[in-house]
Amino acid sequence: MRQIITLPDERLRLAANAVTEFDQQLQALYEELEAAMRAGEGGVGIAATQIGEQQQLVIIDCSTSQRPCENHGLLCLINPEIEVRGAEATLGREGCLSVPDWVGMVPRAKHIRVRYQNLSGEHQSLKCSGFEARVIQHEVDHLYGRLFIDRVISTHDLVRRS
Ligand code: NI
């Protein structure tokens, strides 16, 4: 099982490279990443950055969320690009497997459209809302070395997990 890296590991701050080879190695990375996400408590998303791989690959699965929400099930987003962020923003609670001691209230666009490639390299586009849109924005941030703690409006919005 691959270890999830946590703060203050500097690799969390690196930007990931675009995936260009849609091969067996990518499939293996996907499987390792999914296993790491499933092993993490309450993990509904993970980025390759979090296991120390600087590749633009994230996995999300909001069907396993504690609170039921609208979702597209298990998604593997390769080279994801958030094309459209709706003007409407919502404030919501976020945590991260790489920031185990903190939770925070983070503003995110309520509606997004994301373009990405699947494991076969095919281009796809998806519209998402609410919690699922939040998780995608959080995971795509990881690919640019950004963490949710960078996005809180004030330090009062950051709370230590009890
Ligand atoms: Ni995270």
Backbone and ligand atoms as CSV (ligand in chain L), in Angstrom:
chain,resi,resn,atom,element,x,y,z
A,1,MET,N,N,0.851,-1.220,0.000
A,1,MET,CA,C,0.000,0.000,0.000
A,1,MET,C,C,0.874,1.252,0.000
A,2,ARG,N,N,0.560,2.185,-0.889
A,2,ARG,CA,C,1.328,3.425,-0.955
A,2,ARG,C,C,0.934,4.346,0.195
A,3,GLN,N,N,1.939,4.968,0.783
A,3,GLN,CA,C,1.740,5.888,1.895
A,3,GLN,C,C,1.194,7.221,1.374
A,4,ILE,N,N,0.220,7.778,2.090
A,4,ILE,CA,C,-0.254,9.128,1.747
A,4,ILE,C,C,0.671,10.121,2.437
A,5,ILE,N,N,1.247,11.040,1.674
A,5,ILE,CA,C,2.158,12.014,2.266
A,5,ILE,C,C,1.354,13.147,2.905
A,6,THR,N,N,1.883,13.680,3.985
A,6,THR,CA,C,1.168,14.708,4.746
A,6,THR,C,C,2.069,15.923,4.949
A,7,LEU,N,N,1.448,17.045,5.313
A,7,LEU,CA,C,2.213,18.253,5.645
A,7,LEU,C,C,3.187,17.918,6.765
A,8,PRO,N,N,4.399,18.479,6.808
A,8,PRO,CA,C,4.916,19.517,5.905
A,8,PRO,C,C,5.709,18.979,4.703
A,9,ASP,N,N,5.395,17.801,4.209
A,9,ASP,CA,C,6.127,17.250,3.064
A,9,ASP,C,C,6.055,18.220,1.872
A,10,GLU,N,N,7.229,18.644,1.409
A,10,GLU,CA,C,7.314,19.661,0.345
A,10,GLU,C,C,6.747,19.177,-0.994
A,11,ARG,N,N,6.676,17.861,-1.154
A,11,ARG,CA,C,6.166,17.351,-2.436
A,11,ARG,C,C,4.704,17.719,-2.665
A,12,LEU,N,N,3.990,18.032,-1.573
A,12,LEU,CA,C,2.589,18.468,-1.717
A,12,LEU,C,C,2.498,19.812,-2.427
A,13,ARG,N,N,3.625,20.541,-2.477
A,13,ARG,CA,C,3.644,21.881,-3.081
A,13,ARG,C,C,4.115,21.896,-4.525
A,14,LEU,N,N,4.421,20.709,-5.056
A,14,LEU,CA,C,4.895,20.635,-6.442
A,14,LEU,C,C,3.720,20.583,-7.416
A,15,ALA,N,N,3.910,21.185,-8.583
A,15,ALA,CA,C,2.906,21.090,-9.642
A,15,ALA,C,C,3.122,19.778,-10.397
A,16,ALA,N,N,2.017,19.143,-10.776
A,16,ALA,CA,C,2.088,17.854,-11.464
A,16,ALA,C,C,2.267,18.048,-12.970
A,17,ASN,N,N,2.818,17.037,-13.608
A,17,ASN,CA,C,3.015,17.055,-15.062
A,17,ASN,C,C,1.826,16.420,-15.767
A,18,ALA,N,N,1.569,16.885,-16.994
A,18,ALA,CA,C,0.499,16.297,-17.793
A,18,ALA,C,C,0.830,14.846,-18.108
A,19,VAL,N,N,-0.206,14.010,-18.099
A,19,VAL,CA,C,-0.053,12.603,-18.478
A,19,VAL,C,C,-0.072,12.527,-20.000
A,20,THR,N,N,0.922,11.835,-20.566
A,20,THR,CA,C,0.981,11.707,-22.035
A,20,THR,C,C,0.877,10.252,-22.499
A,21,GLU,N,N,1.202,9.315,-21.599
A,21,GLU,CA,C,1.146,7.895,-21.971
A,21,GLU,C,C,-0.012,7.223,-21.244
A,22,PHE,N,N,-0.958,6.713,-22.013
A,22,PHE,CA,C,-2.116,6.040,-21.417
A,22,PHE,C,C,-1.884,4.529,-21.498
A,23,ASP,N,N,-0.985,4.081,-20.641
A,23,ASP,CA,C,-0.496,2.715,-20.749
A,23,ASP,C,C,-0.748,1.921,-19.456
A,24,GLN,N,N,-0.117,0.766,-19.377
A,24,GLN,CA,C,-0.273,-0.127,-18.239
A,24,GLN,C,C,0.233,0.514,-16.941
A,25,GLN,N,N,1.271,1.334,-17.066
A,25,GLN,CA,C,1.831,2.014,-15.891
A,25,GLN,C,C,0.825,3.002,-15.301
A,26,LEU,N,N,0.088,3.661,-16.181
A,26,LEU,CA,C,-0.934,4.609,-15.723
A,26,LEU,C,C,-2.059,3.852,-15.025
A,27,GLN,N,N,-2.463,2.732,-15.602
A,27,GLN,CA,C,-3.493,1.889,-15.000
A,27,GLN,C,C,-3.055,1.430,-13.596
A,28,ALA,N,N,-1.794,1.069,-13.459
A,28,ALA,CA,C,-1.262,0.620,-12.171
A,28,ALA,C,C,-1.282,1.761,-11.151
A,29,LEU,N,N,-0.916,2.970,-11.599
A,29,LEU,CA,C,-0.949,4.147,-10.721
A,29,LEU,C,C,-2.384,4.411,-10.262
A,30,TYR,N,N,-3.320,4.319,-11.204
A,30,TYR,CA,C,-4.736,4.511,-10.886
A,30,TYR,C,C,-5.180,3.516,-9.794
A,31,GLU,N,N,-4.801,2.269,-9.943
A,31,GLU,CA,C,-5.210,1.244,-8.975
A,31,GLU,C,C,-4.597,1.489,-7.591
A,32,GLU,N,N,-3.336,1.900,-7.570
A,32,GLU,CA,C,-2.681,2.197,-6.298
A,32,GLU,C,C,-3.335,3.396,-5.615
A,33,LEU,N,N,-3.675,4.387,-6.437
A,33,LEU,CA,C,-4.280,5.609,-5.904
A,33,LEU,C,C,-5.674,5.324,-5.349
A,34,GLU,N,N,-6.437,4.504,-6.062
A,34,GLU,CA,C,-7.778,4.171,-5.576
A,34,GLU,C,C,-7.693,3.407,-4.256
A,35,ALA,N,N,-6.753,2.475,-4.164
A,35,ALA,CA,C,-6.586,1.705,-2.924
A,35,ALA,C,C,-6.223,2.634,-1.764
A,36,ALA,N,N,-5.352,3.610,-2.031
A,36,ALA,CA,C,-4.945,4.560,-0.985
A,36,ALA,C,C,-6.135,5.409,-0.541
A,37,MET,N,N,-6.981,5.812,-1.502
A,37,MET,CA,C,-8.169,6.608,-1.168
A,37,MET,C,C,-9.140,5.796,-0.312
A,38,ARG,N,N,-9.361,4.548,-0.699
A,38,ARG,CA,C,-10.308,3.686,0.035
A,38,ARG,C,C,-9.816,3.403,1.457
A,39,ALA,N,N,-8.491,3.358,1.628
A,39,ALA,CA,C,-7.930,3.059,2.944
A,39,ALA,C,C,-8.022,4.259,3.882
A,40,GLY,N,N,-8.056,5.459,3.327
A,40,GLY,CA,C,-8.129,6.674,4.137
A,40,GLY,C,C,-9.535,6.866,4.665
A,41,GLU,N,N,-9.641,7.233,5.907
A,41,GLU,CA,C,-10.954,7.366,6.533
A,41,GLU,C,C,-11.765,8.498,5.892
A,42,GLY,N,N,-12.928,8.168,5.380
A,42,GLY,CA,C,-13.813,9.168,4.786
A,42,GLY,C,C,-13.279,9.792,3.510
A,43,GLY,N,N,-12.319,9.156,2.871
A,43,GLY,CA,C,-11.722,9.726,1.658
A,43,GLY,C,C,-12.670,9.659,0.475
A,44,VAL,N,N,-13.071,10.820,-0.051
A,44,VAL,CA,C,-13.946,10.859,-1.225
A,44,VAL,C,C,-13.179,11.323,-2.461
A,45,GLY,N,N,-11.889,11.608,-2.271
A,45,GLY,CA,C,-11.079,12.030,-3.410
A,45,GLY,C,C,-9.610,11.978,-3.046
A,46,ILE,N,N,-8.784,11.840,-4.074
A,46,ILE,CA,C,-7.334,11.820,-3.859
A,46,ILE,C,C,-6.649,12.236,-5.161
A,47,ALA,N,N,-5.508,12.886,-5.031
A,47,ALA,CA,C,-4.706,13.273,-6.195
A,47,ALA,C,C,-3.394,12.497,-6.150
A,48,ALA,N,N,-2.829,12.213,-7.320
A,48,ALA,CA,C,-1.571,11.453,-7.401
A,48,ALA,C,C,-0.470,12.132,-6.590
A,49,THR,N,N,-0.512,13.469,-6.541
A,49,THR,CA,C,0.435,14.245,-5.735
A,49,THR,C,C,0.518,13.707,-4.309
A,50,GLN,N,N,-0.607,13.238,-3.783
A,50,GLN,CA,C,-0.675,12.816,-2.385
A,50,GLN,C,C,0.027,11.491,-2.105
A,51,ILE,N,N,0.402,10.758,-3.167
A,51,ILE,CA,C,1.252,9.591,-2.941
A,51,ILE,C,C,2.642,9.842,-3.547
A,52,GLY,N,N,2.939,11.114,-3.782
A,52,GLY,CA,C,4.277,11.489,-4.225
A,52,GLY,C,C,4.522,11.310,-5.716
A,53,GLU,N,N,3.430,11.210,-6.510
A,53,GLU,CA,C,3.562,11.070,-7.965
A,53,GLU,C,C,3.122,12.374,-8.620
A,54,GLN,N,N,4.045,13.046,-9.297
A,54,GLN,CA,C,3.714,14.344,-9.907
A,54,GLN,C,C,3.077,14.157,-11.275
A,55,GLN,N,N,1.916,13.546,-11.270
A,55,GLN,CA,C,1.181,13.326,-12.519
A,55,GLN,C,C,-0.240,13.839,-12.353
A,56,GLN,N,N,-0.774,14.384,-13.458
A,56,GLN,CA,C,-2.107,14.998,-13.375
A,56,GLN,C,C,-3.199,13.935,-13.426
A,57,LEU,N,N,-3.418,13.327,-12.278
A,57,LEU,CA,C,-4.433,12.281,-12.157
A,57,LEU,C,C,-5.107,12.417,-10.795
A,58,VAL,N,N,-6.423,12.496,-10.802
A,58,VAL,CA,C,-7.166,12.501,-9.542
A,58,VAL,C,C,-8.305,11.484,-9.630
A,59,ILE,N,N,-8.687,10.991,-8.475
A,59,ILE,CA,C,-9.826,10.076,-8.391
A,59,ILE,C,C,-10.806,10.675,-7.396
A,60,ILE,N,N,-12.069,10.641,-7.734
A,60,ILE,CA,C,-13.067,11.049,-6.748
A,60,ILE,C,C,-14.201,10.014,-6.740
A,61,ASP,N,N,-14.841,9.888,-5.601
A,61,ASP,CA,C,-16.019,9.028,-5.503
A,61,ASP,C,C,-16.921,9.551,-4.392
A,62,CYS,N,N,-17.895,10.362,-4.794
A,62,CYS,CA,C,-18.786,10.973,-3.799
A,62,CYS,C,C,-19.950,10.056,-3.438
A,63,SER,N,N,-20.025,8.877,-4.059
A,63,SER,CA,C,-21.109,7.948,-3.702
A,63,SER,C,C,-20.853,7.362,-2.311
A,64,THR,N,N,-19.628,7.488,-1.811
A,64,THR,CA,C,-19.294,6.944,-0.491
A,64,THR,C,C,-19.333,8.021,0.599
A,65,SER,N,N,-19.788,9.222,0.229
A,65,SER,CA,C,-19.858,10.320,1.195
A,65,SER,C,C,-20.832,9.992,2.323
A,66,GLN,N,N,-20.484,10.417,3.541
A,66,GLN,CA,C,-21.352,10.159,4.696
A,66,GLN,C,C,-22.727,10.798,4.511
A,67,ARG,N,N,-22.689,12.026,3.953
A,67,ARG,CA,C,-23.962,12.688,3.663
A,67,ARG,C,C,-24.288,12.470,2.192
A,68,PRO,N,N,-25.482,11.922,1.898
A,68,PRO,CA,C,-25.830,11.663,0.503
A,68,PRO,C,C,-25.805,12.944,-0.327
A,69,CYS,N,N,-25.321,12.872,-1.536
A,69,CYS,CA,C,-25.281,14.035,-2.415
A,69,CYS,C,C,-25.364,13.569,-3.866
A,70,GLU,N,N,-25.722,14.517,-4.728
A,70,GLU,CA,C,-25.769,14.241,-6.157
A,70,GLU,C,C,-24.354,13.897,-6.631
A,71,ASN,N,N,-24.189,12.793,-7.358
A,71,ASN,CA,C,-22.824,12.443,-7.782
A,71,ASN,C,C,-22.807,11.533,-8.998
A,72,HIS,N,N,-21.617,11.420,-9.591
A,72,HIS,CA,C,-21.410,10.584,-10.776
A,72,HIS,C,C,-20.636,9.303,-10.432
A,73,GLY,N,N,-20.598,8.933,-9.151
A,73,GLY,CA,C,-19.896,7.713,-8.759
A,73,GLY,C,C,-18.392,7.854,-8.865
A,74,LEU,N,N,-17.738,6.756,-9.149
A,74,LEU,CA,C,-16.276,6.748,-9.225
A,74,LEU,C,C,-15.809,7.395,-10.526
A,75,LEU,N,N,-14.952,8.411,-10.385
A,75,LEU,CA,C,-14.423,9.111,-11.562
A,75,LEU,C,C,-12.905,9.160,-11.497
A,76,CYS,N,N,-12.280,8.912,-12.626
A,76,CYS,CA,C,-10.833,9.072,-12.735
A,76,CYS,C,C,-10.614,10.211,-13.727
A,77,LEU,N,N,-10.060,11.314,-13.256
A,77,LEU,CA,C,-9.881,12.503,-14.097
A,77,LEU,C,C,-8.392,12.678,-14.383
A,78,ILE,N,N,-8.036,12.563,-15.647
A,78,ILE,CA,C,-6.638,12.717,-16.051
A,78,ILE,C,C,-6.507,14.028,-16.825
A,79,ASN,N,N,-5.473,14.784,-16.530
A,79,ASN,CA,C,-5.263,16.120,-17.098
A,79,ASN,C,C,-6.519,16.987,-16.974
A,80,PRO,N,N,-7.115,17.034,-15.785
A,80,PRO,CA,C,-8.376,17.772,-15.635
A,80,PRO,C,C,-8.169,19.281,-15.729
A,81,GLU,N,N,-9.145,19.920,-16.321
A,81,GLU,CA,C,-9.131,21.379,-16.445
A,81,GLU,C,C,-10.519,21.868,-16.116
A,82,ILE,N,N,-10.628,22.739,-15.138
A,82,ILE,CA,C,-11.938,23.287,-14.820
A,82,ILE,C,C,-12.187,24.429,-15.789
A,83,GLU,N,N,-13.095,24.178,-16.736
A,83,GLU,CA,C,-13.333,25.106,-17.839
A,83,GLU,C,C,-14.265,26.228,-17.421
A,84,VAL,N,N,-15.273,25.861,-16.655
A,84,VAL,CA,C,-16.285,26.838,-16.269
A,84,VAL,C,C,-16.481,26.750,-14.769
A,85,ARG,N,N,-16.377,27.907,-14.123
A,85,ARG,CA,C,-16.741,27.997,-12.717
A,85,ARG,C,C,-17.912,28.971,-12.651
A,86,GLY,N,N,-19.044,28.502,-12.171
A,86,GLY,CA,C,-20.196,29.380,-12.036
A,86,GLY,C,C,-19.888,30.498,-11.054
A,87,ALA,N,N,-20.588,31.623,-11.221
A,87,ALA,CA,C,-20.336,32.781,-10.360
A,87,ALA,C,C,-20.755,32.515,-8.919
A,88,GLU,N,N,-21.733,31.636,-8.758
A,88,GLU,CA,C,-22.260,31.370,-7.420
A,88,GLU,C,C,-21.245,30.557,-6.608
A,89,ALA,N,N,-20.951,31.036,-5.402
A,89,ALA,CA,C,-20.000,30.324,-4.540
A,89,ALA,C,C,-20.711,29.821,-3.288
A,90,THR,N,N,-20.178,28.760,-2.714
A,90,THR,CA,C,-20.709,28.268,-1.443
A,90,THR,C,C,-19.538,28.036,-0.500
A,91,LEU,N,N,-19.834,28.158,0.790
A,91,LEU,CA,C,-18.828,27.908,1.815
A,91,LEU,C,C,-19.107,26.517,2.371
A,92,GLY,N,N,-18.100,25.668,2.415
A,92,GLY,CA,C,-18.321,24.316,2.924
A,92,GLY,C,C,-17.102,23.788,3.643
A,93,ARG,N,N,-17.337,22.760,4.452
A,93,ARG,CA,C,-16.296,22.187,5.285
A,93,ARG,C,C,-15.432,21.243,4.450
A,94,GLU,N,N,-14.113,21.390,4.580
A,94,GLU,CA,C,-13.199,20.492,3.873
A,94,GLU,C,C,-12.144,19.948,4.808
A,95,GLY,N,N,-11.749,18.729,4.516
A,95,GLY,CA,C,-10.607,18.120,5.165
A,95,GLY,C,C,-9.769,17.501,4.073
A,96,CYS,N,N,-8.638,16.916,4.443
A,96,CYS,CA,C,-7.743,16.367,3.430
A,96,CYS,C,C,-6.891,15.272,4.076
A,97,LEU,N,N,-6.724,14.177,3.365
A,97,LEU,CA,C,-5.917,13.073,3.894
A,97,LEU,C,C,-4.471,13.518,4.141
A,98,SER,N,N,-4.030,14.574,3.448
A,98,SER,CA,C,-2.654,15.070,3.602
A,98,SER,C,C,-2.519,16.150,4.677
A,99,VAL,N,N,-3.669,16.592,5.212
A,99,VAL,CA,C,-3.678,17.615,6.272
A,99,VAL,C,C,-4.525,17.056,7.413
A,100,PRO,N,N,-4.038,15.983,8.054
A,100,PRO,CA,C,-4.918,15.211,8.947
A,100,PRO,C,C,-5.432,15.961,10.177
A,101,ASP,N,N,-4.748,17.008,10.610
A,101,ASP,CA,C,-5.118,17.650,11.875
A,101,ASP,C,C,-6.115,18.797,11.763
A,102,TRP,N,N,-6.478,19.191,10.535
A,102,TRP,CA,C,-7.285,20.395,10.379
A,102,TRP,C,C,-8.495,20.172,9.491
A,103,VAL,N,N,-9.548,20.938,9.775
A,103,VAL,CA,C,-10.668,21.067,8.842
A,103,VAL,C,C,-10.905,22.556,8.656
A,104,GLY,N,N,-11.493,22.921,7.518
A,104,GLY,CA,C,-11.690,24.344,7.274
A,104,GLY,C,C,-12.926,24.619,6.448
A,105,MET,N,N,-13.430,25.854,6.581
A,105,MET,CA,C,-14.551,26.301,5.766
A,105,MET,C,C,-13.959,27.015,4.547
A,106,VAL,N,N,-14.267,26.488,3.359
A,106,VAL,CA,C,-13.614,26.956,2.138
A,106,VAL,C,C,-14.663,27.382,1.105
A,107,PRO,N,N,-14.493,28.569,0.501
A,107,PRO,CA,C,-15.417,28.966,-0.567
A,107,PRO,C,C,-15.045,28.281,-1.889
A,108,ARG,N,N,-16.045,27.763,-2.572
A,108,ARG,CA,C,-15.828,27.118,-3.887
A,108,ARG,C,C,-16.999,27.467,-4.792
A,109,ALA,N,N,-16.750,27.405,-6.094
A,109,ALA,CA,C,-17.843,27.581,-7.053
A,109,ALA,C,C,-18.835,26.430,-6.858
A,110,LYS,N,N,-20.137,26.785,-6.947
A,110,LYS,CA,C,-21.176,25.781,-6.722
A,110,LYS,C,C,-21.358,24.874,-7.944
A,111,HIS,N,N,-21.161,25.463,-9.125
A,111,HIS,CA,C,-21.322,24.686,-10.368
A,111,HIS,C,C,-20.043,24.792,-11.191
A,112,ILE,N,N,-19.608,23.675,-11.729
A,112,ILE,CA,C,-18.423,23.699,-12.590
A,112,ILE,C,C,-18.634,22.802,-13.810
A,113,ARG,N,N,-17.790,23.029,-14.809
A,113,ARG,CA,C,-17.672,22.045,-15.887
A,113,ARG,C,C,-16.196,21.695,-15.981
A,114,VAL,N,N,-15.906,20.415,-15.976
A,114,VAL,CA,C,-14.516,19.970,-16.011
A,114,VAL,C,C,-14.286,19.141,-17.266
A,115,ARG,N,N,-13.157,19.439,-17.925
A,115,ARG,CA,C,-12.722,18.670,-19.098
A,115,ARG,C,C,-11.573,17.787,-18.645
A,116,TYR,N,N,-11.525,16.591,-19.113
A,116,TYR,CA,C,-10.459,15.676,-18.676
A,116,TYR,C,C,-10.312,14.548,-19.678
A,117,GLN,N,N,-9.335,13.682,-19.434
A,117,GLN,CA,C,-9.199,12.462,-20.226
A,117,GLN,C,C,-9.430,11.270,-19.308
A,118,ASN,N,N,-9.983,10.204,-19.864
A,118,ASN,CA,C,-10.164,8.995,-19.059
A,118,ASN,C,C,-8.921,8.112,-19.210
A,119,LEU,N,N,-8.962,6.933,-18.622
A,119,LEU,CA,C,-7.783,6.047,-18.612
A,119,LEU,C,C,-7.367,5.593,-20.009
A,120,SER,N,N,-8.302,5.692,-20.982
A,120,SER,CA,C,-7.962,5.334,-22.360
A,120,SER,C,C,-7.465,6.541,-23.141
A,121,GLY,N,N,-7.463,7.711,-22.508
A,121,GLY,CA,C,-7.000,8.923,-23.180
A,121,GLY,C,C,-8.101,9.677,-23.914
A,122,GLU,N,N,-9.348,9.185,-23.800
A,122,GLU,CA,C,-10.463,9.859,-24.467
A,122,GLU,C,C,-10.843,11.136,-23.734
A,123,HIS,N,N,-11.158,12.182,-24.488
A,123,HIS,CA,C,-11.554,13.462,-23.902
A,123,HIS,C,C,-13.004,13.412,-23.462
A,124,GLN,N,N,-13.262,13.905,-22.250
A,124,GLN,CA,C,-14.602,13.895,-21.684
A,124,GLN,C,C,-14.866,15.261,-21.056
A,125,SER,N,N,-16.143,15.528,-20.831
A,125,SER,CA,C,-16.529,16.763,-20.163
A,125,SER,C,C,-17.694,16.440,-19.248
A,126,LEU,N,N,-17.697,17.068,-18.079
A,126,LEU,CA,C,-18.698,16.727,-17.076
A,126,LEU,C,C,-19.134,17.987,-16.340
A,127,LYS,N,N,-20.453,18.097,-16.115
A,127,LYS,CA,C,-20.974,19.187,-15.289
A,127,LYS,C,C,-21.250,18.642,-13.900
A,128,CYS,N,N,-20.799,19.358,-12.894
A,128,CYS,CA,C,-21.007,18.915,-11.520
A,128,CYS,C,C,-21.447,20.084,-10.655
A,129,SER,N,N,-22.122,19.745,-9.561
A,129,SER,CA,C,-22.620,20.766,-8.640
A,129,SER,C,C,-22.391,20.344,-7.201
A,130,GLY,N,N,-22.466,21.344,-6.332
A,130,GLY,CA,C,-22.494,21.086,-4.899
A,130,GLY,C,C,-21.247,20.383,-4.393
A,131,PHE,N,N,-21.457,19.373,-3.568
A,131,PHE,CA,C,-20.336,18.702,-2.901
A,131,PHE,C,C,-19.372,18.062,-3.896
A,132,GLU,N,N,-19.917,17.453,-4.941
A,132,GLU,CA,C,-19.043,16.805,-5.930
A,132,GLU,C,C,-18.171,17.850,-6.644
A,133,ALA,N,N,-18.749,18.994,-6.963
A,133,ALA,CA,C,-17.976,20.083,-7.590
A,133,ALA,C,C,-16.884,20.565,-6.639
A,134,ARG,N,N,-17.215,20.632,-5.361
A,134,ARG,CA,C,-16.239,21.031,-4.338
A,134,ARG,C,C,-15.063,20.055,-4.298
A,135,VAL,N,N,-15.373,18.765,-4.292
A,135,VAL,CA,C,-14.306,17.747,-4.207
A,135,VAL,C,C,-13.392,17.837,-5.437
A,136,ILE,N,N,-13.976,18.026,-6.608
A,136,ILE,CA,C,-13.152,18.140,-7.823
A,136,ILE,C,C,-12.240,19.366,-7.731
A,137,GLN,N,N,-12.771,20.497,-7.280
A,137,GLN,CA,C,-11.943,21.712,-7.159
A,137,GLN,C,C,-10.809,21.490,-6.153
A,138,HIS,N,N,-11.110,20.803,-5.065
A,138,HIS,CA,C,-10.095,20.494,-4.050
A,138,HIS,C,C,-8.991,19.609,-4.650
A,139,GLU,N,N,-9.389,18.566,-5.372
A,139,GLU,CA,C,-8.398,17.623,-5.923
A,139,GLU,C,C,-7.575,18.256,-7.039
A,140,VAL,N,N,-8.215,19.048,-7.888
A,140,VAL,CA,C,-7.466,19.706,-8.974
A,140,VAL,C,C,-6.456,20.692,-8.379
A,141,ASP,N,N,-6.812,21.346,-7.292
A,141,ASP,CA,C,-5.862,22.218,-6.583
A,141,ASP,C,C,-4.576,21.467,-6.221
A,142,HIS,N,N,-4.717,20.217,-5.758
A,142,HIS,CA,C,-3.541,19.424,-5.380
A,142,HIS,C,C,-2.538,19.342,-6.533
A,143,LEU,N,N,-3.050,19.279,-7.768
A,143,LEU,CA,C,-2.166,19.129,-8.938
A,143,LEU,C,C,-1.348,20.386,-9.191
A,144,TYR,N,N,-1.744,21.487,-8.539
A,144,TYR,CA,C,-1.003,22.750,-8.663
A,144,TYR,C,C,-0.286,23.097,-7.356
A,145,GLY,N,N,-0.203,22.123,-6.458
A,145,GLY,CA,C,0.487,22.347,-5.189
A,145,GLY,C,C,-0.291,23.197,-4.211
A,146,ARG,N,N,-1.611,23.283,-4.429
A,146,ARG,CA,C,-2.438,24.091,-3.522
A,146,ARG,C,C,-3.229,23.193,-2.580
A,147,LEU,N,N,-3.382,23.665,-1.344
A,147,LEU,CA,C,-4.129,22.918,-0.325
A,147,LEU,C,C,-5.307,23.759,0.148
A,148,PHE,N,N,-6.311,23.097,0.723
A,148,PHE,CA,C,-7.507,23.844,1.151
A,148,PHE,C,C,-7.174,24.907,2.195
A,149,ILE,N,N,-6.115,24.659,2.977
A,149,ILE,CA,C,-5.747,25.638,4.016
A,149,ILE,C,C,-5.298,26.969,3.400
A,150,ASP,N,N,-4.899,26.955,2.117
A,150,ASP,CA,C,-4.516,28.196,1.419
A,150,ASP,C,C,-5.749,29.010,1.044
A,151,ARG,N,N,-6.909,28.360,1.027
A,151,ARG,CA,C,-8.101,28.992,0.458
A,151,ARG,C,C,-9.096,29.478,1.506
A,152,VAL,N,N,-8.819,29.217,2.788
A,152,VAL,CA,C,-9.760,29.718,3.797
A,152,VAL,C,C,-9.697,31.245,3.801
A,153,ILE,N,N,-10.824,31.866,4.077
A,153,ILE,CA,C,-10.896,33.329,4.025
A,153,ILE,C,C,-10.188,33.932,5.225
A,154,SER,N,N,-10.392,33.339,6.394
A,154,SER,CA,C,-9.707,33.832,7.582
A,154,SER,C,C,-9.233,32.636,8.391
A,155,THR,N,N,-8.227,32.852,9.239
A,155,THR,CA,C,-7.700,31.744,10.035
A,155,THR,C,C,-8.761,31.217,11.002
A,156,HIS,N,N,-9.802,32.024,11.270
A,156,HIS,CA,C,-10.900,31.555,12.130
A,156,HIS,C,C,-11.691,30.439,11.463
A,157,ASP,N,N,-11.543,30.328,10.135
A,157,ASP,CA,C,-12.246,29.281,9.408
A,157,ASP,C,C,-11.507,27.947,9.425
A,158,LEU,N,N,-10.370,27.942,10.115
A,158,LEU,CA,C,-9.561,26.737,10.211
A,158,LEU,C,C,-9.666,26.208,11.643
A,159,VAL,N,N,-10.049,24.947,11.784
A,159,VAL,CA,C,-10.268,24.384,13.113
A,159,VAL,C,C,-9.483,23.092,13.274
A,160,ARG,N,N,-8.846,22.930,14.414
A,160,ARG,CA,C,-8.095,21.708,14.690
A,160,ARG,C,C,-9.083,20.571,14.966
A,161,ARG,N,N,-8.847,19.445,14.344
A,161,ARG,CA,C,-9.686,18.269,14.586
A,161,ARG,C,C,-9.520,17.820,16.036
A,162,SER,N,N,-10.649,17.513,16.684
A,162,SER,CA,C,-10.538,17.060,18.069
A,162,SER,C,C,-10.398,15.549,18.103
L,1,NI,NI,NI,-6.857,16.851,-0.271
